[in-house]
Structures are given as structure tokens and as C-alpha cells.
Amino acid sequence: MAQTVDLNADMGESFGPWVMGRDAALLDVITSANIACGCHAGDWDVMAATMKLAHDKGVGIGAHPGFADLQGFGRRRISMPHQSLANLVAYQVGAAQALARAQGAHVRHLKLHGAMANMASEDQAMARACYEAALKVQPEIIIMVLAGTAQERAVRDLGCAWAGEIFADRAYNDDATLVDRAKPGAVIHDAALAGPRIVRMVKAGAIIAESGKRIETNIDTICLHGDTPEAVEIARSVRACLEAEGIVLKQFNGRH
């Protein structure tokens, strides 16, 4: 049986007349879309339009909640009590559900954004607070986690449906967390490097860190960022390289 993997991208991050990313082009490449919920980026019009386009193209829709930090694009770390954090996540999942339903679509999965995701990859209690909040709103939602991190430990502990994610354009530390964006080489901009690199990881069933360390993990989905100039080229390279190796692109079903 052929190996399968999902391709996802963060999108819906434009705001009013300010355009961020090439969402329409990416939706021709990916199988799942993580759509910003209006706190770190996006607005109700952008959310609705992006969800409709994703639904029309048969791409799975995910809620992509982040910190309420438009100026910092959700990439600034914010310390919050867990109950307030839970309310923030629930608020955004509810908004995503409502706008998806208005387009005749539905929300399949959840993926935390930016600093919220990075903090939750280091802090299992924080990850659990976020995920429990989403599950209270939508018990069947599939939680997309940074594979091999505290996020994965949280979903395993909760016993909910989940999918393990790796990044096509980010470098890794030895503990499976992402190299800080402020460091050189943290973001991969060369499409010719990104595709073959991801094929090696998928075939190995492991994250390959910058040091060369292999971290065995479940790879269900690959993130292709939408907010870099070369995003579409990297996405096409990754898809082409996977297909050339006989790996089938398909939406994840969720593990338990």
C-alpha cells in the first residue's frame, strides 16, 4: 500500500486591503488549509473568502488560532492564565465554525499559530489547556501537533484525534522544536532544498535536525508556509518530489 501524507499551509492572513500570502495558488497544491481566525491575522471577510475557496477546491479546513497580536503577527510570546488562553482558543474555533458553516463547509482540524504554538511545544500543560478548549467546542476536531514535542504528549494524554506535523521550510533543534526565526538558517528559502529534504524525512519516518540527529516520529502532514515570497515554489517542489517517490497526497484522518 502506498505511503500517504497531507500537505498543509497557513493562510487567510490578509487584513482588509493588506494582502499576505498567495492563498489561491497554494490551494492548488495543498490538501489542508489552516485559516487564521482574526486574532493574530485575518478578518471576517478574509476568513469567509478563504474558506469558500478552500471548500470549492476540496481542501480540508482548519482553525488556526493565535495570540491577539495583529501588530506582531502572533509571533510575540504572551504569558496568559490557562483559563484565559482556553477562552481565547474557544473564541477563535467558534468563529471558524460559524464562517465555515456559512460557506457550506466545516472545520476538520485545529492548529495553533506562531508563538502560541511554540510555547505549547515546550509546555505540555499549556498545550493541554488549548486543546481541551477546542475539544469542548468540537469534540471530534483533529488536533494538528508539532510532532515529537509537548504538543504531541498532550494529545496522547487526552486520547483525542490528532495528526503529527513537520515543516518543509523550518530548521529543527535536537528536541524536535523549531529553530528560533531570529537565528540564521532557521527558515529555508530554497525550493530545490526543501523538496528533497522533506522526502528524506517522510521516507525515514523521522525529523532530521540541523545537527543531523534523527528523531523518529509520526509524520501525517507537512506544513508549507504561505507568508514567504517563495512559498508557492517551495510547495510545488515538495509536492513534486513526494509524488516522484510514489508518496500519495491525501488529507489526514487523525490518529488516536
PAGU-938666 format. One record per residue (C-alpha): residue in one letter; y, z, x. Coordinates in Angstrom, 3 decimals, m for minus. Layout:
<recs>
+--------+----------+----------+----------+
: residu :        v :        w :        u :
+--------+----------+----------+----------+
:      A :        Y :        Z :        X :
...
+--------+----------+----------+----------+
</recs>
This chain:
<recs>
+--------+----------+----------+----------+
: residu :        v :        w :        u :
+--------+----------+----------+----------+
:      M :    0.000 :    0.000 :    0.000 :
:      A :    3.421 :   m0.989 :    1.333 :
:      Q :    5.756 :    1.728 :    2.573 :
:      T :    8.810 :    2.167 :    0.337 :
:      V :   12.290 :    3.598 :    0.906 :
:      D :   15.538 :    3.860 :   m1.055 :
:      L :   18.977 :    2.802 :    0.225 :
:      N :   21.948 :    4.845 :   m0.986 :
:      A :   25.701 :    4.730 :   m0.445 :
:      D :   28.640 :    6.972 :   m1.300 :
:      M :   31.161 :    5.167 :   m3.475 :
:      G :   33.662 :    5.424 :   m6.313 :
:      E :   36.032 :    6.959 :   m3.758 :
:      S :   39.126 :    4.912 :   m4.585 :
:      F :   42.019 :    6.688 :   m6.303 :
:      G :   44.406 :    4.903 :   m8.645 :
:      P :   45.776 :    1.882 :   m6.726 :
:      W :   44.426 :    3.096 :   m3.353 :
:      V :   41.175 :    1.275 :   m2.608 :
:      M :   38.474 :    2.906 :   m0.495 :
:      G :   35.339 :    1.010 :    0.483 :
:      R :   33.689 :   m2.230 :   m0.626 :
:      D :   31.673 :   m0.907 :   m3.542 :
:      A :   30.900 :   m4.212 :   m5.281 :
:      A :   29.443 :   m5.735 :   m2.100 :
:      L :   27.413 :   m2.610 :   m1.301 :
:      L :   25.934 :   m2.560 :   m4.804 :
:      D :   24.235 :   m5.879 :   m3.978 :
:      V :   22.405 :   m4.184 :   m1.086 :
:      I :   21.568 :   m0.617 :   m2.133 :
:      T :   19.205 :    0.872 :   m4.718 :
:      S :   21.047 :    4.180 :   m5.399 :
:      A :   24.783 :    4.976 :   m5.635 :
:      N :   26.373 :    8.401 :   m5.078 :
:      I :   29.560 :    8.304 :   m7.136 :
:      A :   32.488 :   10.624 :   m6.372 :
:      C :   33.367 :   12.941 :   m9.242 :
:      G :   37.147 :   13.208 :   m8.898 :
:      C :   37.494 :   16.282 :   m6.687 :
:      H :   37.240 :   15.001 :   m3.113 :
:      A :   37.919 :   11.417 :   m4.196 :
:      G :   37.835 :    9.102 :   m7.198 :
:      D :   39.274 :    9.429 :  m10.677 :
:      W :   38.015 :    8.885 :  m14.204 :
:      D :   38.821 :    5.158 :  m14.218 :
:      V :   37.191 :    4.569 :  m10.838 :
:      M :   34.147 :    6.621 :  m11.856 :
:      A :   33.687 :    4.682 :  m15.090 :
:      A :   34.119 :    1.268 :  m13.470 :
:      T :   31.786 :    2.082 :  m10.575 :
:      M :   29.113 :    3.476 :  m12.890 :
:      K :   29.264 :    0.411 :  m15.114 :
:      L :   28.917 :   m1.920 :  m12.141 :
:      A :   26.015 :    0.106 :  m10.725 :
:      H :   24.280 :    0.175 :  m14.105 :
:      D :   24.735 :   m3.582 :  m14.579 :
:      K :   23.175 :   m4.212 :  m11.159 :
:      G :   20.209 :   m1.893 :  m11.796 :
:      V :   21.309 :    0.625 :   m9.159 :
:      G :   20.476 :    4.304 :   m9.732 :
:      I :   23.483 :    6.529 :  m10.408 :
:      G :   24.032 :    9.869 :   m8.691 :
:      A :   26.712 :   12.561 :   m8.993 :
:      H :   28.456 :   13.125 :   m5.645 :
:      P :   30.370 :   16.428 :   m5.890 :
:      G :   32.584 :   17.751 :   m3.110 :
:      F :   35.312 :   20.275 :   m2.494 :
:      A :   38.560 :   19.898 :   m4.478 :
:      D :   40.312 :   18.422 :   m1.452 :
:      L :   41.785 :   14.973 :   m2.110 :
:      Q :   44.059 :   15.060 :    0.934 :
:      G :   41.215 :   15.972 :    3.280 :
:      F :   38.697 :   13.677 :    1.541 :
:      G :   36.395 :   16.666 :    1.111 :
:      R :   35.780 :   16.896 :    4.852 :
:      R :   37.579 :   20.210 :    5.416 :
:      R :   35.428 :   23.323 :    5.276 :
:      I :   36.406 :   25.665 :    2.444 :
:      S :   34.961 :   29.140 :    2.002 :
:      M :   34.259 :   29.933 :   m1.661 :
:      P :   32.344 :   32.640 :   m3.548 :
:      H :   28.994 :   31.224 :   m4.625 :
:      Q :   29.765 :   31.593 :   m8.330 :
:      S :   32.978 :   29.597 :   m7.971 :
:      L :   31.129 :   26.993 :   m5.907 :
:      A :   28.457 :   26.768 :   m8.610 :
:      N :   31.126 :   26.237 :  m11.268 :
:      L :   32.740 :   23.512 :   m9.137 :
:      V :   29.427 :   21.656 :   m8.822 :
:      A :   28.567 :   22.054 :  m12.519 :
:      Y :   32.043 :   20.800 :  m13.487 :
:      Q :   31.550 :   17.611 :  m11.473 :
:      V :   27.989 :   16.990 :  m12.652 :
:      G :   29.205 :   17.303 :  m16.237 :
:      A :   31.980 :   14.780 :  m15.617 :
:      A :   29.479 :   12.363 :  m14.069 :
:      Q :   27.098 :   12.762 :  m17.010 :
:      A :   29.822 :   12.098 :  m19.572 :
:      L :   31.171 :    8.969 :  m17.907 :
:      A :   27.685 :    7.598 :  m17.195 :
:      R :   26.701 :    8.098 :  m20.832 :
:      A :   29.866 :    6.304 :  m21.942 :
:      Q :   28.686 :    3.275 :  m19.931 :
:      G :   25.207 :    3.390 :  m21.493 :
:      A :   23.804 :    4.763 :  m18.238 :
:      H :   22.541 :    8.131 :  m16.982 :
:      V :   22.749 :   10.283 :  m13.874 :
:      R :   19.477 :   10.312 :  m11.889 :
:      H :   20.347 :   12.368 :   m8.844 :
:      L :   22.802 :   14.668 :   m7.086 :
:      K :   24.074 :   14.506 :   m3.516 :
:      L :   26.621 :   16.900 :   m2.050 :
:      H :   29.578 :   15.365 :   m0.205 :
:      G :   31.203 :   15.948 :    3.168 :
:      A :   31.973 :   19.488 :    4.249 :
:      M :   30.180 :   20.940 :    1.239 :
:      A :   27.023 :   19.102 :    2.306 :
:      N :   27.388 :   20.006 :    5.977 :
:      M :   27.885 :   23.697 :    5.171 :
:      A :   24.897 :   23.657 :    2.806 :
:      S :   22.761 :   22.043 :    5.520 :
:      E :   23.356 :   25.177 :    7.602 :
:      D :   23.307 :   27.803 :    4.820 :
:      Q :   20.299 :   27.929 :    2.504 :
:      A :   21.913 :   30.411 :    0.091 :
:      M :   24.921 :   28.146 :   m0.334 :
:      A :   22.695 :   25.109 :   m0.866 :
:      R :   20.704 :   27.012 :   m3.479 :
:      A :   23.890 :   28.018 :   m5.334 :
:      C :   24.967 :   24.372 :   m5.529 :
:      Y :   21.566 :   23.098 :   m6.605 :
:      E :   20.924 :   25.807 :   m9.189 :
:      A :   24.265 :   24.958 :  m10.771 :
:      A :   23.317 :   21.289 :  m11.080 :
:      L :   19.852 :   22.122 :  m12.403 :
:      K :   21.340 :   24.338 :  m15.132 :
:      V :   23.337 :   21.323 :  m16.334 :
:      Q :   20.496 :   18.809 :  m15.893 :
:      P :   17.075 :   20.352 :  m15.167 :
:      E :   15.396 :   17.030 :  m14.352 :
:      I :   18.037 :   15.845 :  m11.869 :
:      I :   16.681 :   14.787 :   m8.449 :
:      I :   18.411 :   16.621 :   m5.594 :
:      M :   19.070 :   14.446 :   m2.549 :
:      V :   18.967 :   16.606 :    0.591 :
:      L :   19.674 :   16.201 :    4.285 :
:      A :   16.093 :   16.036 :    5.496 :
:      G :   14.885 :   18.856 :    7.725 :
:      T :   17.848 :   21.168 :    7.063 :
:      A :   18.581 :   24.275 :    4.977 :
:      Q :   19.180 :   21.915 :    2.059 :
:      E :   15.517 :   20.905 :    2.131 :
:      R :   14.393 :   24.509 :    2.432 :
:      A :   16.477 :   25.343 :   m0.662 :
:      V :   14.914 :   22.667 :   m2.882 :
:      R :   11.410 :   23.504 :   m1.700 :
:      D :   12.077 :   27.120 :   m2.624 :
:      L :   13.446 :   26.115 :   m6.041 :
:      G :   10.476 :   23.829 :   m6.781 :
:      C :   12.741 :   21.123 :   m8.233 :
:      A :   12.557 :   17.335 :   m7.794 :
:      W :   14.084 :   16.225 :   m4.501 :
:      A :   14.426 :   13.337 :   m2.069 :
:      G :   14.852 :   13.559 :    1.710 :
:      E :   17.761 :   11.590 :    3.197 :
:      I :   18.630 :   10.300 :    6.650 :
:      F :   21.802 :    8.494 :    7.741 :
:      A :   21.969 :    4.955 :    9.066 :
:      D :   25.317 :    5.404 :   10.772 :
:      R :   25.365 :    9.023 :   11.986 :
:      A :   24.034 :   10.668 :   15.125 :
:      Y :   21.812 :   13.767 :   14.876 :
:      N :   21.649 :   17.152 :   16.574 :
:      D :   18.292 :   18.652 :   17.570 :
:      D :   18.222 :   20.819 :   14.400 :
:      A :   18.477 :   17.724 :   12.113 :
:      T :   22.130 :   18.393 :   11.272 :
:      L :   24.725 :   15.654 :   11.805 :
:      V :   26.798 :   15.469 :   14.983 :
:      D :   30.371 :   16.510 :   14.164 :
:      R :   32.563 :   13.492 :   13.382 :
:      A :   35.118 :   14.727 :   15.920 :
:      K :   32.661 :   14.094 :   18.778 :
:      P :   32.253 :   10.695 :   20.498 :
:      G :   29.307 :    8.675 :   19.192 :
:      A :   28.968 :   10.728 :   16.001 :
:      V :   29.448 :    7.629 :   13.839 :
:      I :   27.575 :    4.405 :   14.618 :
:      H :   29.728 :    1.313 :   14.085 :
:      D :   27.416 :   m1.405 :   15.452 :
:      A :   25.300 :   m3.082 :   12.748 :
:      A :   22.998 :   m4.529 :   15.431 :
:      L :   22.087 :   m0.985 :   16.490 :
:      A :   21.887 :    0.616 :   13.047 :
:      G :   19.150 :   m1.571 :   11.561 :
:      P :   16.508 :   m1.293 :   14.326 :
:      R :   17.304 :    2.431 :   14.766 :
:      I :   16.517 :    3.141 :   11.105 :
:      V :   13.312 :    1.095 :   11.205 :
:      R :   12.107 :    3.248 :   14.117 :
:      M :   12.804 :    6.437 :   12.166 :
:      V :   11.208 :    5.239 :    8.910 :
:      K :    8.060 :    3.996 :   10.673 :
:      A :    7.839 :    7.197 :   12.717 :
:      G :    8.471 :    9.431 :    9.696 :
:      A :   10.932 :   11.323 :   11.861 :
:      I :   14.608 :   11.786 :   12.639 :
:      I :   15.331 :   10.770 :   16.230 :
:      A :   18.123 :   12.980 :   17.571 :
:      E :   20.675 :   11.964 :   20.211 :
:      S :   18.614 :   13.854 :   22.803 :
:      G :   15.548 :   11.764 :   21.928 :
:      K :   13.884 :   14.660 :   20.131 :
:      R :   11.727 :   13.629 :   17.160 :
:      I :   11.942 :   15.778 :   14.039 :
:      E :    9.108 :   14.924 :   11.640 :
:      T :   10.346 :   14.809 :    8.049 :
:      N :   10.036 :   13.084 :    4.676 :
:      I :   12.306 :   10.032 :    4.599 :
:      D :   12.807 :    8.929 :    0.995 :
:      T :   16.297 :    7.451 :    1.205 :
:      I :   18.724 :    6.129 :    3.808 :
:      C :   22.475 :    6.666 :    3.478 :
:      L :   24.800 :    3.745 :    4.152 :
:      H :   28.389 :    4.974 :    4.169 :
:      G :   30.873 :    2.939 :    2.150 :
:      D :   34.149 :    4.058 :    3.767 :
:      T :   33.967 :    2.397 :    7.201 :
:      P :   35.163 :   m1.176 :    7.941 :
:      E :   31.681 :   m2.290 :    8.989 :
:      A :   29.822 :   m0.558 :    6.109 :
:      V :   28.586 :   m3.717 :    4.370 :
:      E :   27.450 :   m5.318 :    7.628 :
:      I :   25.515 :   m2.167 :    8.567 :
:      A :   23.974 :   m2.044 :    5.075 :
:      R :   22.840 :   m5.669 :    5.289 :
:      S :   21.434 :   m5.130 :    8.781 :
:      V :   19.449 :   m2.071 :    7.691 :
:      R :   18.083 :   m3.820 :    4.608 :
:      A :   17.141 :   m6.978 :    6.538 :
:      C :   15.419 :   m5.022 :    9.326 :
:      L :   13.412 :   m2.916 :    6.847 :
:      E :   12.322 :   m5.948 :    4.835 :
:      A :   11.344 :   m7.799 :    8.026 :
:      E :    8.935 :   m4.933 :    8.748 :
:      G :    7.408 :   m5.146 :    5.238 :
:      I :    9.072 :   m1.962 :    4.016 :
:      V :    9.836 :   m2.252 :    0.281 :
:      L :   13.214 :   m1.105 :   m1.060 :
:      K :   12.815 :    0.973 :   m4.208 :
:      Q :   14.590 :    3.871 :   m5.957 :
:      F :   13.053 :    7.239 :   m5.087 :
:      N :   11.108 :    9.102 :   m7.800 :
:      G :   11.618 :   12.611 :   m6.451 :
:      R :    9.203 :   14.960 :   m4.703 :
:      H :    8.169 :   18.422 :   m5.904 :
+--------+----------+----------+----------+
</recs>
